[in-house]
Amino acid sequence: MPTENRWYEFTREKIIILQDNLSGIYYIADKGKIPVYIGKSDTDIRSRLLVHLNNKCCKTQGKYFKVTLAKMFENPEDMEAQAGIIHARKYKKPPICSDKRPLLYHYP
């Protein structure tokens, strides 16, 4: 299984190595390893990443991915919101491919 919080190539071969029952958040990043998408999964990060391989924005801009697994009582939705806030503060903008951007992100 890929190591948590380490970047891997955004390819089917790398994604299918993940276990199929992981919950937490995932980042899809461009060639500079700047996230273009931050998502969550309550049950199966691997399936979500495979879906994003067919997403127009993620497919063309996504070159890397990494995961952060939820600990026992962590809520992936809260983790995703916090990651979006951290991203917005660091890069002065939200991830460019987030459908939930207006609901989750409160810009600094």
C-alpha positions in Angstrom: 0.0 0.0 0.0 1.3 3.5 -0.7 2.6 5.4 2.3 0.3 8.1 3.7 1.0 11.7 2.9 3.5 10.8 0.1 3.0 11.8 -3.5 2.5 9.1 -6.1 1.9 9.3 -9.9 -1.8 9.8 -10.6 -2.1 6.6 -12.6 -4.5 3.6 -12.4 -1.5 1.3 -11.6 -0.6 3.3 -8.5 -4.2 3.9 -7.3 -5.2 0.2 -7.4 -2.5 -0.6 -4.9 -4.6 1.2 -2.2 -6.9 -0.9 0.0 -10.5 -0.7 -1.0 -12.0 0.3 2.4 -9.9 3.4 3.4 -11.6 6.6 4.6 -10.0 10.0 4.7 -9.0 12.7 2.3 -7.1 12.7 -1.0 -5.2 15.3 -2.9 -4.8 15.4 -6.7 -1.9 17.7 -7.7 -0.4 19.2 -10.8 3.2 18.6 -12.1 4.4 21.0 -9.4 2.7 19.0 -6.7 0.2 21.8 -6.0 -3.2 20.3 -5.3 -5.9 21.0 -8.0 -8.4 18.9 -6.1 -9.0 17.9 -2.5 -11.7 15.3 -1.9 -13.0 13.0 0.8 -14.2 9.5 1.1 -16.1 8.0 4.0 -15.6 4.4 2.7 -13.3 4.0 -0.3 -10.6 6.4 -1.3 -9.4 4.1 -4.1 -12.8 4.2 -5.9 -13.0 7.9 -5.6 -9.5 8.4 -7.1 -10.4 6.0 -10.0 -13.5 8.1 -10.8 -11.3 11.2 -10.9 -9.1 9.6 -13.6 -12.0 10.3 -15.9 -12.8 13.8 -14.6 -11.8 16.3 -17.3 -10.0 18.8 -14.9 -8.3 16.1 -12.8 -7.3 14.0 -15.8 -5.6 16.8 -17.7 -4.0 18.6 -14.7 -3.6 15.8 -12.2 -0.2 14.2 -12.2 0.2 13.1 -8.6 -2.0 12.0 -5.7 -1.6 11.4 -1.9 -3.9 10.3 0.8 -4.4 11.2 4.5 -6.3 8.5 6.3 -9.0 9.3 8.9 -8.1 8.2 12.4 -10.7 6.4 14.5 -13.1 9.3 15.2 -12.1 11.8 12.6 -14.7 12.9 10.1 -13.5 13.0 6.5 -15.8 15.9 5.7 -14.2 18.0 8.4 -10.7 16.9 7.3 -11.6 18.0 3.7 -12.8 21.4 4.8 -9.7 22.0 7.0 -7.4 20.9 4.1 -9.2 23.4 1.8 -8.7 26.2 4.3 -5.0 25.4 4.7 -4.6 25.2 0.9 -6.4 28.6 0.5 -4.1 30.2 3.0 -1.0 28.8 1.6 -1.7 29.4 -2.1 -4.0 32.4 -1.7 -6.8 30.5 -3.6 -8.8 27.3 -3.2 -8.1 24.2 -5.2 -9.3 24.9 -8.8 -11.3 21.8 -9.3 -13.5 21.6 -6.2 -17.3 21.4 -6.7 -17.9 22.1 -3.0 -15.7 25.2 -2.9 -18.5 27.7 -2.2 -19.8 25.6 0.7 -16.7 24.4 2.4 -14.0 27.1 2.0 -14.0 30.3 4.0 -11.3 32.4 2.4 -8.8 34.0 4.8 
